[in-house]
Structure formats: structure tokens, C-alpha cells
Amino acid sequence: MRKIFLIGCAALSLILVTCQQFSSQNGARPATHEDYKGYKMAPYTVGGNRFVPMSVEQALRYDVVGKASWYEADGAQGAICQKLYAGELYAAHRTLPLPCEVKITSMTTGKSCIVRVADRGPYIHGRLIDVSTAVARVLGFEHAGLDTVRVQVLSVGDGAYKRTR
């Protein structure tokens, strides 16, 4: 469990650096959710690996089963510079457009919840999605650390840009 926590901290540090780089490329002020227009799909690089987010159309058809892990980003900013707090339902995905809303279902417990994806990660081979501790608690895998889940995109974007399945 400590190893997962440390890896999550490392991933969070990379995300914060990305937010700072995004901010410095677009002027002196810090990046905010207003800095993306509806959804963020810009390619990015982490640990020498380049990631290209999928299109909105691809994301709206996204329905995948894979491994989930959990992390906590209490007070930190996600990849779209949204503050993430303990107790909230949020998640991180490498290639979904941000933000998006997904339904996550535990294949072990059958429990599900709807979550806002507002962060990037996980960067560990074999992991599909990172969820907040609160999501892991709802799904019933907080103590196990990992679970097999089904991730279904419900919508992509915010405001006037929001597109639904």
C-alpha cells in the first residue's frame, strides 16, 4: 500500500509540473479551468512516454474493463488545474479528454459510481484508471488497493461544450 501511495505522489508531482509548464507557456498567471475550451485533448509527455488523448467521438464510445488503483490528491490540482480534495469522487486517465464523466463499476463487488475524470495517470503498466480514495471506498476496494473495473464514458466536456453518449 505504501508503494502505491509513493507512486501516486510521484505521478501527482509530474502533473503539478505539467500544470506549471502549461501556465508558463500561456503567460504569467496560473492555469485555471478557463484555460481549456470545453475539454483538454493536448498530447503530453511523462517519463519520456508521449500520450495522445482520444477524440471526443472515440471517448463517447469508450467502454473498457481493466485494473484500477487509488490515489489521494488532497488540495492538489489535476491536469486541468481543478483542485482535487479528499472525500470527492474524481479519477485520472491517461488518454480520455478532460474533463469527462464516467461510470466505474467494480467487477468484484458489482458496486458502481459516477466520477469526474479531471487528472492524468496512472503511469504504471497494466493500470487503466486511478480513482480517489472516496471512489475506492464506494466501490469496495480501498483496503485491497487494486480492483478490476469497467469504465464507461457518459459525457465529455463542460458547459456548452459538454457532449453526452
N, CA, C and O atoms as a DFTB+ gen file, in Angstrom:
660 C
 N C O
     1  1       0.832      -1.184       0.000
     2  2       0.000       0.000       0.000
     3  2       0.879       1.251       0.000
     4  3       0.567       2.228      -0.681
     5  1       1.977       1.225       0.761
     6  2       2.893       2.366       0.814
     7  2       3.505       2.603      -0.561
     8  3       3.696       3.750      -0.964
     9  1       3.811       1.531      -1.280
    10  2       4.388       1.654      -2.622
    11  2       3.401       2.349      -3.555
    12  3       3.793       3.221      -4.331
    13  1       2.125       1.972      -3.487
    14  2       1.100       2.612      -4.320
    15  2       1.007       4.092      -3.972
    16  3       0.898       4.934      -4.864
    17  1       1.050       4.415      -2.679
    18  2       0.985       5.800      -2.249
    19  2       2.161       6.594      -2.800
    20  3       1.972       7.697      -3.314
    21  1       3.369       6.054      -2.703
    22  2       4.560       6.747      -3.194
    23  2       4.520       6.933      -4.700
    24  3       4.919       7.981      -5.207
    25  1       4.044       5.932      -5.417
    26  2       3.925       6.058      -6.873
    27  2       2.895       7.124      -7.217
    28  3       3.095       7.915      -8.139
    29  1       1.793       7.143      -6.475
    30  2       0.771       8.167      -6.688
    31  2       1.311       9.563      -6.439
    32  3       0.982      10.501      -7.166
    33  1       2.147       9.704      -5.404
    34  2       2.760      11.003      -5.115
    35  2       3.675      11.437      -6.255
    36  3       3.693      12.609      -6.632
    37  1       4.433      10.489      -6.803
    38  2       5.322      10.800      -7.928
    39  2       4.509      11.244      -9.136
    40  3       4.867      12.215      -9.804
    41  1       3.426      10.544      -9.418
    42  2       2.568      10.909     -10.552
    43  2       1.961      12.285     -10.337
    44  3       1.883      13.083     -11.271
    45  1       1.534      12.566      -9.129
    46  2       0.954      13.868      -8.812
    47  2       1.979      14.978      -9.020
    48  3       1.642      16.044      -9.535
    49  1       3.221      14.737      -8.626
    50  2       4.275      15.730      -8.831
    51  2       4.455      16.038     -10.307
    52  3       4.607      17.197     -10.691
    53  1       4.437      14.997     -11.138
    54  2       4.553      15.203     -12.585
    55  2       3.390      16.021     -13.113
    56  3       3.581      16.873     -13.980
    57  1       2.201      15.780     -12.612
    58  2       1.021      16.518     -13.060
    59  2       1.135      17.981     -12.660
    60  3       0.811      18.868     -13.450
    61  1       1.593      18.239     -11.441
    62  2       1.737      19.621     -10.999
    63  2       2.764      20.360     -11.844
    64  3       2.566      21.529     -12.172
    65  1       3.858      19.695     -12.202
    66  2       4.861      20.293     -13.077
    67  2       4.237      20.603     -14.430
    68  3       4.494      21.662     -15.002
    69  1       3.419      19.691     -14.947
    70  2       2.736      19.910     -16.223
    71  2       1.840      21.134     -16.137
    72  3       1.821      21.945     -17.063
    73  1       1.093      21.287     -15.042
    74  2       0.229      22.462     -14.873
    75  2       1.057      23.732     -14.846
    76  3       0.666      24.739     -15.438
    77  1       2.213      23.699     -14.157
    78  2       3.070      24.872     -14.095
    79  2       3.641      25.192     -15.475
    80  3       3.708      26.360     -15.856
    81  1       4.055      24.164     -16.234
    82  2       4.577      24.385     -17.579
    83  2       3.484      24.943     -18.470
    84  3       3.742      25.869     -19.239
    85  1       2.268      24.410     -18.395
    86  2       1.132      24.892     -19.174
    87  2       0.900      26.359     -18.867
    88  3       0.673      27.166     -19.769
    89  1       0.958      26.696     -17.590
    90  2       0.739      28.064     -17.165
    91  2       1.812      28.991     -17.716
    92  3       1.495      30.062     -18.235
    93  1       3.079      28.597     -17.610
    94  2       4.160      29.466     -18.049
    95  2       4.169      29.622     -19.566
    96  3       4.643      30.643     -20.066
    97  1       3.662      28.646     -20.312
    98  2       3.603      28.756     -21.763
    99  2       2.504      29.707     -22.196
   100  3       2.557      30.226     -23.311
   101  1       1.523      29.950     -21.366
   102  2       0.374      30.777     -21.730
   103  2       0.352      32.104     -20.969
   104  3      -0.713      32.706     -20.830
   105  1       1.472      32.564     -20.484
   106  2       1.520      33.819     -19.755
   107  2       1.906      33.603     -18.310
   108  3       2.154      32.474     -17.885
   109  1       1.955      34.686     -17.554
   110  2       2.461      34.634     -16.189
   111  2       1.444      34.128     -15.176
   112  3       1.828      33.631     -14.118
   113  1       0.164      34.244     -15.477
   114  2      -0.842      33.843     -14.495
   115  2      -0.951      32.316     -14.429
   116  3      -0.659      31.636     -15.412
   117  1      -1.366      31.772     -13.284
   118  2      -1.543      30.316     -13.164
   119  2      -2.669      29.820     -14.067
   120  3      -3.625      30.548     -14.338
   121  1      -2.549      28.591     -14.525
   122  2      -3.599      27.987     -15.354
   123  2      -4.838      27.736     -14.502
   124  3      -4.737      27.387     -13.326
   125  1      -5.994      27.916     -15.105
   126  2      -7.262      27.645     -14.437
   127  2      -8.136      26.840     -15.378
   128  3      -7.752      26.573     -16.517
   129  1      -9.309      26.452     -14.904
   130  2     -10.205      25.692     -15.768
   131  2     -10.642      26.507     -16.978
   132  3     -11.091      25.935     -17.970
   133  1     -10.520      27.850     -16.917
   134  2     -10.875      28.671     -18.071
   135  2      -9.846      28.556     -19.196
   136  3     -10.122      28.968     -20.323
   137  1      -8.667      28.004     -18.911
   138  2      -7.619      27.899     -19.917
   139  2      -7.854      26.789     -20.928
   140  3      -7.131      26.713     -21.922
   141  1      -8.817      25.943     -20.715
   142  2      -9.178      24.969     -21.738
   143  2     -10.580      25.297     -22.196
   144  3     -11.409      25.742     -21.401
   145  1     -10.845      25.089     -23.431
   146  2     -12.137      25.448     -24.006
   147  2     -13.013      24.214     -24.127
   148  3     -13.054      23.579     -25.180
   149  1     -13.712      23.872     -23.058
   150  2     -14.649      22.759     -23.085
   151  2     -14.048      21.434     -22.704
   152  3     -14.583      20.729     -21.849
   153  1     -12.921      21.077     -23.339
   154  2     -12.215      19.854     -22.993
   155  2     -10.766      19.977     -23.427
   156  3     -10.432      20.714     -24.354
   157  1      -9.912      19.233     -22.729
   158  2      -8.477      19.291     -22.983
   159  2      -8.053      17.981     -23.627
   160  3      -8.262      16.904     -23.069
   161  1      -7.453      18.085     -24.811
   162  2      -7.031      16.898     -25.549
   163  2      -5.596      17.021     -26.056
   164  3      -5.198      16.288     -26.962
   165  1      -4.823      17.928     -25.491
   166  2      -3.458      18.144     -25.956
   167  2      -2.566      16.946     -25.635
   168  3      -2.625      16.412     -24.527
   169  1      -1.740      16.519     -26.595
   170  2      -0.760      15.459     -26.314
   171  2       0.204      15.932     -25.219
   172  3       0.421      17.133     -25.057
   173  1       0.773      14.996     -24.478
   174  2       1.698      15.339     -23.408
   175  2       2.709      14.202     -23.239
   176  3       2.507      13.096     -23.739
   177  1       3.795      14.494     -22.529
   178  2       4.853      13.514     -22.298
   179  2       5.110      13.383     -20.802
   180  3       5.231      14.383     -20.096
   181  1       5.194      12.145     -20.324
   182  2       5.532      11.856     -18.929
   183  2       6.563      10.737     -18.932
   184  3       6.354       9.698     -19.559
   185  1       7.652      10.941     -18.248
   186  2       8.688       9.912     -18.146
   187  2       9.211       9.463     -19.506
   188  3       9.565       8.296     -19.679
   189  1       9.262      10.375     -20.468
   190  2       9.758      10.046     -21.803
   191  2       8.731       9.363     -22.701
   192  3       9.029       9.067     -23.859
   193  1       7.536       9.111     -22.190
   194  2       6.472       8.494     -22.982
   195  2       5.472       9.560     -23.417
   196  3       5.008      10.368     -22.612
   197  1       5.154       9.540     -24.707
   198  2       4.196      10.506     -25.259
   199  2       2.795       9.889     -25.253
   200  3       2.607       8.748     -25.675
   201  1       1.817      10.661     -24.770
   202  2       0.432      10.227     -24.711
   203  2      -0.416      11.166     -25.561
   204  3      -0.311      12.388     -25.455
   205  1      -1.258      10.574     -26.405
   206  2      -2.146      11.350     -27.260
   207  2      -3.584      11.016     -26.873
   208  3      -4.053       9.906     -27.126
   209  1      -4.283      11.967     -26.262
   210  2      -5.675      11.707     -25.869
   211  2      -6.557      11.393     -27.073
   212  3      -6.316      11.867     -28.183
   213  1      -7.574      10.588     -26.828
   214  2      -8.504      10.212     -27.891
   215  2      -9.441      11.370     -28.213
   216  3      -9.561      12.324     -27.444
   217  1     -10.097      11.270     -29.353
   218  2     -11.061      12.294     -29.760
   219  2     -12.313      12.190     -28.890
   220  3     -12.525      11.190     -28.204
   221  1     -13.125      13.224     -28.931
   222  2     -14.388      13.222     -28.192
   223  2     -15.262      12.069     -28.673
   224  3     -15.886      11.378     -27.867
   225  1     -15.306      11.861     -29.988
   226  2     -16.133      10.788     -30.551
   227  2     -15.670       9.413     -30.070
   228  3     -16.492       8.564     -29.724
   229  1     -14.355       9.196     -30.049
   230  2     -13.821       7.924     -29.538
   231  2     -14.166       7.762     -28.060
   232  3     -14.568       6.683     -27.623
   233  1     -14.007       8.835     -27.301
   234  2     -14.264       8.782     -25.861
   235  2     -15.720       8.443     -25.570
   236  3     -16.006       7.695     -24.635
   237  1     -16.639       8.984     -26.357
   238  2     -18.057       8.733     -26.105
   239  2     -18.445       7.277     -26.341
   240  3     -19.510       6.842     -25.903
   241  1     -17.586       6.514     -27.035
   242  2     -17.821       5.074     -27.242
   243  2     -16.977       4.214     -26.287
   244  3     -17.023       2.986     -26.353
   245  1     -16.216       4.854     -25.410
   246  2     -15.270       4.160     -24.530
   247  2     -16.005       3.325     -23.493
   248  3     -16.822       3.844     -22.732
   249  1     -15.713       2.031     -23.467
   250  2     -16.300       1.073     -22.523
   251  2     -15.267      -0.038     -22.372
   252  3     -15.217      -0.958     -23.188
   253  1     -14.443       0.047     -21.328
   254  2     -13.272      -0.817     -21.191
   255  2     -13.202      -1.404     -19.780
   256  3     -13.558      -0.746     -18.802
   257  1     -12.740      -2.646     -19.695
   258  2     -12.501      -3.302     -18.410
   259  2     -10.991      -3.366     -18.191
   260  3     -10.239      -3.725     -19.097
   261  1     -10.554      -3.013     -16.978
   262  2      -9.130      -3.042     -16.662
   263  2      -8.905      -2.834     -15.173
   264  3      -9.850      -2.813     -14.384
   265  1      -7.648      -2.683     -14.803
   266  2      -7.263      -2.522     -13.398
   267  2      -7.348      -1.073     -12.951
   268  3      -6.908      -0.159     -13.649
   269  1      -7.924      -0.886     -11.771
   270  2      -7.986       0.434     -11.134
   271  2      -7.148       0.406      -9.868
   272  3      -7.082      -0.606      -9.170
   273  1      -6.515       1.524      -9.586
   274  2      -5.827       1.737      -8.315
   275  2      -6.353       3.055      -7.760
   276  3      -7.064       3.785      -8.451
   277  1      -6.004       3.358      -6.521
   278  2      -6.483       4.611      -5.955
   279  2      -5.325       5.495      -5.522
   280  3      -4.225       5.021      -5.239
   281  1      -5.602       6.790      -5.478
   282  2      -4.629       7.788      -5.034
   283  2      -5.386       8.919      -4.356
   284  3      -6.605       9.029      -4.491
   285  1      -4.676       9.739      -3.643
   286  2      -5.296      10.888      -2.990
   287  2      -4.520      12.134      -3.374
   288  3      -3.298      12.178      -3.235
   289  1      -5.223      13.139      -3.852
   290  2      -4.599      14.380      -4.304
   291  2      -5.128      15.556      -3.499
   292  3      -5.359      16.628      -4.058
   293  1      -5.321      15.381      -2.222
   294  2      -5.991      16.370      -1.376
   295  2      -5.379      17.760      -1.518
   296  3      -4.251      18.006      -1.090
   297  1      -6.149      18.666      -2.130
   298  2      -5.718      20.048      -2.295
   299  2      -4.865      20.305      -3.515
   300  3      -4.598      21.461      -3.841
   301  1      -4.429      19.266      -4.197
   302  2      -3.592      19.433      -5.382
   303  2      -4.458      19.754      -6.600
   304  3      -5.678      19.598      -6.575
   305  1      -3.801      20.200      -7.655
   306  2      -4.502      20.490      -8.895
   307  2      -4.375      19.313      -9.846
   308  3      -3.299      18.732      -9.985
   309  1      -5.473      18.965     -10.499
   310  2      -5.446      17.941     -11.535
   311  2      -4.891      18.517     -12.823
   312  3      -4.464      19.671     -12.852
   313  1      -4.891      17.736     -13.879
   314  2      -4.308      18.135     -15.154
   315  2      -5.014      19.319     -15.801
   316  3      -4.408      20.021     -16.610
   317  1      -6.285      19.560     -15.465
   318  2      -6.970      20.752     -15.968
   319  2      -6.976      21.826     -14.880
   320  3      -7.757      22.776     -14.924
   321  1      -6.081      21.649     -13.901
   322  2      -5.851      22.598     -12.820
   323  2      -7.071      22.803     -11.933
   324  3      -7.230      23.855     -11.313
   325  1      -7.921      21.801     -11.877
   326  2      -9.055      21.788     -10.953
   327  2      -8.534      21.268      -9.620
   328  3      -7.803      20.278      -9.587
   329  1      -8.897      21.920      -8.529
   330  2      -8.487      21.451      -7.205
   331  2      -9.205      20.137      -6.890
   332  3     -10.412      20.014      -7.099
   333  1      -8.455      19.166      -6.388
   334  2      -8.985      17.854      -6.020
   335  2      -8.854      17.699      -4.508
   336  3      -7.779      17.905      -3.946
   337  1      -9.946      17.339      -3.863
   338  2      -9.954      17.267      -2.401
   339  2     -10.341      15.883      -1.906
   340  3     -11.095      15.158      -2.557
   341  1      -9.805      15.530      -0.730
   342  2     -10.160      14.267      -0.077
   343  2     -11.671      14.207       0.105
   344  3     -12.314      15.209       0.418
   345  1     -12.219      13.025      -0.096
   346  2     -13.652      12.834       0.064
   347  2     -14.445      13.046      -1.212
   348  3     -15.623      12.692      -1.270
   349  1     -13.818      13.623      -2.245
   350  2     -14.504      13.847      -3.516
   351  2     -14.329      12.650      -4.445
   352  3     -13.383      11.873      -4.313
   353  1     -15.253      12.521      -5.378
   354  2     -15.200      11.445      -6.374
   355  2     -14.529      11.981      -7.635
   356  3     -15.148      12.715      -8.406
   357  1     -13.263      11.615      -7.847
   358  2     -12.528      12.029      -9.037
   359  2     -11.626      10.894      -9.484
   360  3     -11.407       9.926      -8.756
   361  1     -11.107      11.031     -10.701
   362  2     -10.261       9.981     -11.252
   363  2      -9.241      10.573     -12.207
   364  3      -9.329      11.735     -12.604
   365  1      -8.261       9.736     -12.568
   366  2      -7.217      10.102     -13.526
   367  2      -7.153       9.036     -14.613
   368  3      -7.220       7.840     -14.332
   369  1      -7.024       9.485     -15.853
   370  2      -6.908       8.582     -17.005
   371  2      -5.872       9.154     -17.960
   372  3      -5.764      10.372     -18.107
   373  1      -5.114       8.288     -18.604
   374  2      -4.044       8.748     -19.495
   375  2      -4.549       9.401     -20.773
   376  3      -3.965      10.390     -21.217
   377  1      -5.615       8.884     -21.383
   378  2      -5.951       9.330     -22.733
   379  2      -7.392       9.787     -22.960
   380  3      -7.737      10.136     -24.089
   381  1      -8.228       9.801     -21.955
   382  2      -9.568      10.359     -22.144
   383  2      -9.466      11.882     -22.204
   384  3      -8.635      12.465     -21.509
   385  1     -10.301      12.543     -23.026
   386  2     -10.326      14.006     -22.993
   387  2     -10.750      14.450     -21.593
   388  3     -11.557      13.784     -20.944
   389  1     -10.210      15.563     -21.137
   390  2     -10.542      16.079     -19.806
   391  2     -11.357      17.348     -19.924
   392  3     -11.097      18.153     -20.818
   393  1     -12.333      17.557     -19.056
   394  2     -12.874      16.584     -18.127
   395  2     -13.866      15.670     -18.837
   396  3     -14.347      15.972     -19.929
   397  1     -14.154      14.564     -18.199
   398  2     -15.242      13.716     -18.662
   399  2     -15.865      13.038     -17.449
   400  3     -15.272      12.969     -16.372
   401  1     -17.052      12.552     -17.656
   402  2     -17.779      11.865     -16.593
   403  2     -17.869      10.400     -16.984
   404  3     -18.270      10.064     -18.098
   405  1     -17.493       9.537     -16.059
   406  2     -17.504       8.100     -16.334
   407  2     -18.276       7.357     -15.259
   408  3     -18.383       7.806     -14.118
   409  1     -18.806       6.220     -15.647
   410  2     -19.396       5.299     -14.683
   411  2     -18.356       4.213     -14.482
   412  3     -17.919       3.574     -15.440
   413  1     -17.961       4.004     -13.228
   414  2     -16.980       2.973     -12.892
   415  2     -17.699       1.902     -12.088
   416  3     -18.349       2.190     -11.083
   417  1     -17.570       0.660     -12.546
   418  2     -18.216      -0.474     -11.882
   419  2     -17.160      -1.483     -11.473
   420  3     -16.348      -1.909     -12.295
   421  1     -17.168      -1.866     -10.200
   422  2     -16.258      -2.906      -9.720
   423  2     -16.745      -4.249     -10.241
   424  3     -17.910      -4.603     -10.058
   425  1     -15.867      -4.991     -10.884
   426  2     -16.215      -6.324     -11.362
   427  2     -16.221      -7.313     -10.201
   428  3     -16.759      -8.412     -10.332
   429  1     -15.631      -6.938      -9.071
   430  2     -15.586      -7.795      -7.890
   431  2     -16.842      -7.655      -7.040
   432  3     -17.454      -8.650      -6.653
   433  1     -17.224      -6.405      -6.752
   434  2     -18.343      -6.169      -5.842
   435  2     -19.656      -5.852      -6.560
   436  3     -20.731      -5.972      -5.973
   437  1     -19.569      -5.449      -7.825
   438  2     -20.762      -5.046      -8.569
   439  2     -21.202      -3.621      -8.270
   440  3     -22.155      -3.132      -8.877
   441  1     -20.522      -2.943      -7.338
   442  2     -20.871      -1.566      -6.989
   443  2     -20.364      -0.620      -8.072
   444  3     -19.360      -0.886      -8.732
   445  1     -21.084       0.493      -8.241
   446  2     -20.653       1.472      -9.241
   447  2     -20.882       2.886      -8.736
   448  3     -21.645       3.109      -7.796
   449  1     -20.211       3.838      -9.373
   450  2     -20.429       5.253      -9.082
   451  2     -20.042       6.068     -10.307
   452  3     -19.322       5.600     -11.189
   453  1     -20.536       7.289     -10.336
   454  2     -20.231       8.213     -11.431
   455  2     -19.163       9.172     -10.933
   456  3     -19.260       9.723      -9.837
   457  1     -18.134       9.360     -11.768
   458  2     -16.919      10.056     -11.356
   459  2     -16.501      11.061     -12.430
   460  3     -16.664      10.808     -13.623
   461  1     -15.965      12.193     -11.998
   462  2     -15.395      13.180     -12.923
   463  2     -13.911      12.869     -13.107
   464  3     -13.162      12.794     -12.133
   465  1     -13.493      12.689     -14.350
   466  2     -12.075      12.484     -14.671
   467  2     -11.495      13.856     -14.973
   468  3     -11.845      14.480     -15.974
   469  1     -10.603      14.326     -14.098
   470  2     -10.036      15.665     -14.214
   471  2      -8.528      15.665     -14.062
   472  3      -7.918      16.709     -13.830
   473  1      -7.923      14.484     -14.193
   474  2      -6.488      14.348     -13.940
   475  2      -5.896      13.323     -14.898
   476  3      -6.629      12.547     -15.513
   477  1      -4.584      13.318     -15.024
   478  2      -3.872      12.356     -15.870
   479  2      -3.194      11.290     -15.012
   480  3      -2.798      11.553     -13.876
   481  1      -3.069      10.103     -15.561
   482  2      -2.469       8.968     -14.891
   483  2      -3.383       7.776     -15.106
   484  3      -4.394       7.944     -15.787
   485  1      -3.128       6.639     -14.607
   486  2      -1.900       6.212     -13.922
   487  2      -0.796       5.911     -14.938
   488  3      -1.070       5.627     -16.104
   489  1       0.428       5.975     -14.487
   490  2       1.563       5.721     -15.369
   491  2       2.277       4.425     -15.011
   492  3       3.476       4.280     -15.252
   493  1       1.546       3.501     -14.446
   494  2       2.066       2.177     -14.113
   495  2       1.502       1.193     -15.127
   496  3       0.294       1.167     -15.362
   497  1       2.367       0.384     -15.728
   498  2       1.943      -0.572     -16.750
   499  2       0.828      -1.472     -16.214
   500  3       0.904      -1.984     -15.097
   501  1      -0.201      -1.650     -17.029
   502  2      -1.300      -2.536     -16.657
   503  2      -2.436      -1.862     -15.914
   504  3      -3.442      -2.504     -15.611
   505  1      -2.293      -0.577     -15.615
   506  2      -3.360       0.136     -14.903
   507  2      -4.179       0.940     -15.898
   508  3      -3.630       1.613     -16.770
   509  1      -5.493       0.867     -15.762
   510  2      -6.409       1.581     -16.640
   511  2      -6.753       2.964     -16.104
   512  3      -6.771       3.942     -16.850
   513  1      -7.025       3.036     -14.806
   514  2      -7.526       4.279     -14.212
   515  2      -7.101       4.356     -12.759
   516  3      -6.999       3.341     -12.071
   517  1      -6.853       5.576     -12.300
   518  2      -6.632       5.850     -10.880
   519  2      -7.883       6.554     -10.378
   520  3      -8.405       7.448     -11.043
   521  1      -8.358       6.158      -9.219
   522  2      -9.537       6.786      -8.629
   523  2      -9.184       7.345      -7.262
   524  3      -8.218       6.907      -6.638
   525  1      -9.960       8.306      -6.797
   526  2      -9.728       8.852      -5.464
   527  2     -10.044       7.788      -4.412
   528  3     -10.719       6.797      -4.690
   529  1      -9.547       8.014      -3.218
   530  2      -9.826       7.104      -2.109
   531  2     -11.329       6.961      -1.892
   532  3     -11.818       5.875      -1.584
   533  1     -12.061       8.071      -2.055
   534  2     -13.514       8.028      -1.858
   535  2     -14.183       7.095      -2.863
   536  3     -15.119       6.377      -2.512
   537  1     -13.714       7.099      -4.106
   538  2     -14.259       6.188      -5.124
   539  2     -13.927       4.747      -4.753
   540  3     -14.791       3.873      -4.822
   541  1     -12.671       4.495      -4.359
   542  2     -12.271       3.141      -3.957
   543  2     -13.123       2.646      -2.794
   544  3     -13.464       1.465      -2.721
   545  1     -13.458       3.547      -1.897
   546  2     -14.297       3.189      -0.746
   547  2     -15.710       2.814      -1.215
   548  3     -16.264       1.808      -0.774
   549  1     -16.287       3.622      -2.109
   550  2     -17.631       3.342      -2.633
   551  2     -17.652       2.001      -3.373
   552  3     -18.594       1.221      -3.235
   553  1     -16.605       1.746      -4.154
   554  2     -16.547       0.509      -4.951
   555  2     -16.144      -0.709      -4.123
   556  3     -16.326      -1.847      -4.556
   557  1     -15.595      -0.466      -2.932
   558  2     -15.259      -1.571      -2.033
   559  2     -13.857      -2.133      -2.173
   560  3     -13.618      -3.281      -1.799
   561  1     -12.907      -1.337      -2.713
   562  2     -11.542      -1.868      -2.826
   563  2     -10.480      -0.981      -2.173
   564  3      -9.294      -1.104      -2.477
   565  1     -10.903      -0.096      -1.287
   566  2      -9.949       0.788      -0.624
   567  2      -8.835       0.001       0.080
   568  3      -7.667       0.377      -0.021
   569  1      -9.169      -1.061       0.776
   570  2      -8.153      -1.817       1.522
   571  2      -7.332      -2.727       0.616
   572  3      -6.166      -2.992       0.907
   573  1      -7.916      -3.204      -0.465
   574  2      -7.188      -4.073      -1.402
   575  2      -6.182      -3.278      -2.238
   576  3      -5.131      -3.804      -2.604
   577  1      -6.499      -2.008      -2.542
   578  2      -5.588      -1.177      -3.325
   579  2      -5.815      -1.254      -4.821
   580  3      -5.632      -0.257      -5.521
   581  1      -6.209      -2.408      -5.329
   582  2      -6.457      -2.619      -6.758
   583  2      -7.765      -3.355      -6.945
   584  3      -8.208      -4.091      -6.063
   585  1      -8.385      -3.151      -8.105
   586  2      -9.603      -3.885      -8.439
   587  2      -9.744      -3.907      -9.949
   588  3      -9.186      -3.056     -10.642
   589  1     -10.479      -4.865     -10.456
   590  2     -10.834      -4.885     -11.867
   591  2     -12.152      -4.130     -12.000
   592  3     -13.126      -4.431     -11.311
   593  1     -12.167      -3.143     -12.898
   594  2     -13.343      -2.287     -13.047
   595  2     -13.723      -2.139     -14.517
   596  3     -12.917      -2.368     -15.419
   597  1     -14.964      -1.753     -14.722
   598  2     -15.446      -1.386     -16.053
   599  2     -15.605       0.132     -16.057
   600  3     -16.224       0.699     -15.157
   601  1     -15.046       0.781     -17.067
   602  2     -15.124       2.227     -17.192
   603  2     -15.920       2.561     -18.450
   604  3     -15.549       2.166     -19.555
   605  1     -17.013       3.290     -18.269
   606  2     -17.886       3.694     -19.370
   607  2     -18.007       5.213     -19.365
   608  3     -18.424       5.796     -18.364
   609  1     -17.647       5.858     -20.466
   610  2     -17.768       7.307     -20.552
   611  2     -19.239       7.678     -20.735
   612  3     -19.936       7.115     -21.579
   613  1     -19.695       8.632     -19.931
   614  2     -21.063       9.135     -20.019
   615  2     -21.124      10.467     -20.749
   616  3     -22.053      10.724     -21.515
   617  1     -20.112      11.326     -20.502
   618  2     -20.066      12.623     -21.168
   619  2     -18.632      13.134     -21.205
   620  3     -17.772      12.694     -20.441
   621  1     -18.400      14.081     -22.119
   622  2     -17.092      14.719     -22.262
   623  2     -17.315      16.218     -22.301
   624  3     -18.229      16.696     -22.974
   625  1     -16.485      16.966     -21.582
   626  2     -16.528      18.418     -21.640
   627  2     -17.380      19.065     -20.573
   628  3     -18.059      18.408     -19.784
   629  1     -17.313      20.393     -20.586
   630  2     -18.035      21.231     -19.629
   631  2     -18.903      22.231     -20.374
   632  3     -18.644      22.560     -21.531
   633  1     -19.929      22.705     -19.697
   634  2     -20.749      23.792     -20.209
   635  2     -21.305      23.545     -21.593
   636  3     -21.832      22.472     -21.886
   637  1     -21.182      24.553     -22.442
   638  2     -21.706      24.476     -23.804
   639  2     -20.983      23.413     -24.634
   640  3     -21.506      22.971     -25.657
   641  1     -19.795      23.001     -24.207
   642  2     -19.011      22.004     -24.927
   643  2     -19.362      20.568     -24.530
   644  3     -18.891      19.613     -25.149
   645  1     -20.184      20.427     -23.503
   646  2     -20.482      19.086     -22.989
   647  2     -21.195      18.243     -24.046
   648  3     -22.196      18.658     -24.631
   649  1     -20.648      17.041     -24.273
   650  2     -21.233      16.093     -25.212
   651  2     -21.540      14.819     -24.452
   652  3     -20.716      14.355     -23.665
   653  1     -22.718      14.246     -24.675
   654  2     -23.109      13.026     -23.982
   655  2     -23.147      11.853     -24.938
   656  3     -23.195      12.006     -26.158
   657  1     -23.123      10.681     -24.339
   658  2     -23.135       9.418     -25.067
   659  2     -24.403       9.263     -25.865
   660  3     -24.585       8.253     -26.545
